[in-house]
Amino acid sequence: MSIPPTPQPPLFRITLFYGPEALPGDPPRYSCVFNVKKRSWKAGVQVAVEVSRGQVERLLDALDVEHWITALVSTVPEDERSDYATRARDLFVKELCSLKLTLWLDAHVKQENASLPPDCLAEELERSVTKSGDRVKSGIMAELDL
């Protein structure tokens, strides 16, 4: 009898520090800050990830998220639907920031605090979200416990 191989632990431990937060300015944008710890590092770093409001709206439309949220929250009591819908939209932004962080980590593995402005990896993020829309929605459903 063979023993299945032990899966490799993830290279990074990533946790949301805070966000998403709407930021003023031009362009309007959202920000999430993540704590990132690589197994070989003695301490973690913080990475601020920003996405523009325009990009969020384009991706909401591309994945038809608004209709999906409406259908998703139809299973909860009517007086709680608005809160769930607002939380789902916040989770969508968090998922976008998380994907952008993952794209960045694939290319930049330095133990230093960083800030990713809205235009950094914008095209790559759009391609990634378009390909992995079901993963984004699954993450939202898991967080909402629906």
Residue, then its C-alpha position, 0 to 999 in steps of 0.5 A: m500500500s502506498i502512502p499519498p504524498t503530503p501536500q506542500p504547505p503554501l509558500f506564503r501565509i496571507t491574512l487581510f489586515y484591513g479593508p476594503e476601504a474606499l479612498p478619495g482622490d482621482p481616480p477613486r479607488y479601494s484599498c486592502v492591506f494584507n499581512v504577508k509572511k513567507r515561511s523562511w522570513k522571521a517576520g511578515v510584511q504589509v502590502a497595501v493593494e489598490v484597485s480603481r473603482g472603474q476597474v471594480e465596476r468593469l469586472l462586476d459587469a464582466l462577471d455579472v456579479e450584481h445579478w449573481i448577488t441578487a440571486l444569492v441573497s434571495t435565500v436569506p430573510e428579506d430584512e437581511r438582504s441589503d446587509y448581505a448584498t453590501r457585504a458581498r460587494d465588499l468581498f468582491v473588492k477583497e477578492l480582487c485585491s487578493l488576486k492582485l496580491t497573488l499576481w504580484l507575489d509571483a514576481h516580487v518576493k522581497q521581505e519589505n512593505a509595499s504598496l500596489p497602486p491601481d495601475c500596477l498589474a491592472e491588465e493582468l488582474e482583469r485577465s485573471v478575474t475573467k478566467s477565475g470568476d467562479r473562484v471569486k464567487s466561491g470565495i464570496m459565498a464561503e465568506l458569507d456562509l451561504 
